[in-house]
């Protein structure tokens, strides 16, 4: 059996082929011949062809004479969140290069992945959960993963950060701000994802967050609607804040 994997990353195309033993389950054939992680087979379902026909059952036995093809696009980021932050970085002119960042609400690591790809020097990734972080992020030397930690009760970090990103689903942004301020440099930036679906009125929620964060010594640099909807199909927003110098705030 010959397995061909067609992997598309932007305009780059790479081919892989290998002979496999007879009667190999399709999912293992993909994994063994192309190093395709078994857990991601569902992501390429309907994109796997055996002898030119789509086969979407992972356990389908394939013979050594079969030709198996995988046609799939490799995502730029480990999850959708990366594309949301990318839009804010590009449209709001956020400087990430060589910055030390704190990413709270790490989850799979989409924000952190985006920060690193845009030039961040180091990222502290904090999440209340455990075991969700993508291996790519967890094993990156530029990332310190801090799990089972509620940002609200964070007492400090090994160093102050230039940039903070927040993607918090089950805790109010304003409740964590005292802890956020403690770990930020005087000249620093905050980017937060606002999810009005957790409260009644979108415009009111957005303005409440903006005014509330400004009350902690920040100035809003602008906001935009996320290019991707939330998990339930609701609109989300990204807001960028610049921390105000103490001298400037008292002037």
N, C-alpha and C positions, 0 to 999 in steps of 0.2 A: 504494500500500500504506500502511496505517495501522498504526503500532506503538504499543501502549500498554504502558507499564511501570508495574506496580503494585508500589511499594516500601513495605515495612512496617517502621517503626522504632517499637517499642512500639505505641502506639495511633494513631500518626500515619500517614496515607496520602497519597501524592502520585501524580498521574497525569501522564504525558507522552505526546504523540502527534505524529506527523510523517509527511508523505508521503515515500515512498522510491522510487527508480528501480526499473524492472522487473528481474526475475531477479537480485536481490541475494542473495549467500550469507547464510544466516540469522545467522551469527555477526557478519558485518560490519553487517548491518541493525541488530542489537542495539547494536553499538558506535557506529555513526554517528548513530543517532537518539536514543540515551539516554546517550551517553558511557559505555557499559558496557565496562570493560577487556576486551580480547580474551582475555587469559590467564585470566580468571575465568569463561569461558563454562561450563566443566565444573561449576562450583559451582552453576549454575542449571539444569543439565540435568534434564529431566523436569518443569521448572517453566516451560518455554517452550511456548506454545500458538500454533499457526497455524490460523486459522479454527476455533478451539475445540478443536483436537486437539493432543495433546502431540507435539512433534517434538524429538528429542534428538540429531540429527546436525548438527553445526555448519555443514557445507557445503551443507545443503539449500537449493536455490534457491527464493526466494519472489517472487511476482509483485507488481506494483503494486496489485493488487486485494485482496491478502491482508491479513488483520488479524492482527497478531502481538502477543501479550501475554506479559509477563514478570511472574511472581509470585514474589517472593523477599523474605526477611527480611534486612535489613542487619545483620551481626554488630556487637555492641557494641564488641568489641576485634579487633585485627588477627589474633589467633590464640587458641586455646583457653587458653593459659597465663594470659591476662588474667582469666579467670573463676576460676582457681585462686587467684591472689593476691587477688582481690576477696573471696573467702570468708574469707581470713585477716584482711584489713583489717577486715571487718565483724564477724567472730566473735571475734577476739582484741583488738579495740579499738586498732588500730594508727593512730597519728596521722601522716598524710601531708601535710596542708595546709601549704604554704609551705616544705616540706622540700627540701633538696638531697640527691639520692640517687645511689647507684651500683647499676646493674643489671648483674650479670655472668651470662653465658649469654644474651646479648641475643637472638640468633637472629632471629626475625621481629619481635620487639618487643612481645610480649603483656604482659609484666610492666611494661615502660616505659609502654605505652599505659594500663594500669590506674593506674599511679602518677600520670600526668598528669591523667587524668579524675577522680582523687580529690584533686587540688589541689596536687600536687608542683610546686615552683618550677622545678627543673632536674634533669635526669637525665644522668649519664655512663653510656653503654651500652657494655659491653665484650664482645667475642666473639672466639674464636680463628678463626672462619670469616670469610668475606667474601661480600658481595653478597646476604645473606639478609634484610636489614632491609627492612621494608615502607616504601614511599615516604612514607606518612603520617608515620612516625616519623623517617625519615632527614632529611626536610625541615622538621621542627618546630624552631623556633628555641630551644626549651627543651631540646633534646637534643643532646648531643655524642657522636657515634658513634665508637667506637674499635675498629676491626676488626683482625684478624690479631694479636691480643694475648692472651697467656696471663696470666690474673689472678695466677697464682702468681709471676710475675716482674715484676709491676707495681711500679714504684719510687715512684709518687706520682701525685697529681692536682693541678690548679690550686688546689683548695680542699678542705678536709676536708668530709666528708659527714655528714648527720644520720641517714641510713638506707641500708642495704645489702640488696639482694635477690639471692639466689643460685639459679640454675637450671642446675646443672652435671651433665652426663650422663656425661662420660668422665674426670672427675678427682675425687679425693676432696675433700670439703668441708674436711676438717681440714688438708689440704696447703696450701690457699690462705689459711687463717686468718691467718698472719703478715702477709701482704700486705694483707689486709682490715683488720686492726687499725690498720695504719699510716695509712690514709686516713680513719678514722672519728673523729668528735669524741668527747670523753670522755662526753658525754651523747648517746647514739645508740642506734639499734635495728637489729637484724639479723633478716631473715626468710629462711629457706632452705627450698627444696623438697627433701625427702628421698625418694629413689627406691630402696626396698629391693630391687627386682627385679634390681639389679646385684649384690646379695649374697644369701647364703643365707637368713638368718632375719630377718624384718621387725622384730619387736620388739627383737631384739638390735641390729640396725643402727640403729634409731631411738634407743635408749638410748646406744649408742656415740657417735652424733653429738651428742646432747645433752650428755653428760658431757665429750666432747672439746672442744666449743665453750666450755662453761663454764670449762674449764681455761685459756682465753685471756682470762679476765676478764669473763665474761658470766653472766647469770642467765636461765634459761628462764622465759618468761612463759606458756607453754602451747603446745599443738600441736593440730592437727586433721587429720582425713583429708580429702584433697582431694575436692571434689564431682565431679571428673572423673578417670577412670582414665588411666593412662599409655598410650603408643602401643601397647603390647602387651597392654593390658587389665589391667595390674597396679595395685594400690593405691599411692597416693603420699601423702605427709604434708607439711604445712607447719608449721614450728616458728618461734616468735618468741622472740628473745632481747633483753634490755636490757643494755647495757654498764654495768658496775659502776664507780662513781667510785673513783678511787685511794684517796681518804680513807676511803670506805665499805669498800673491800676490806681495808684495814689496820686498821680499827677493831675 
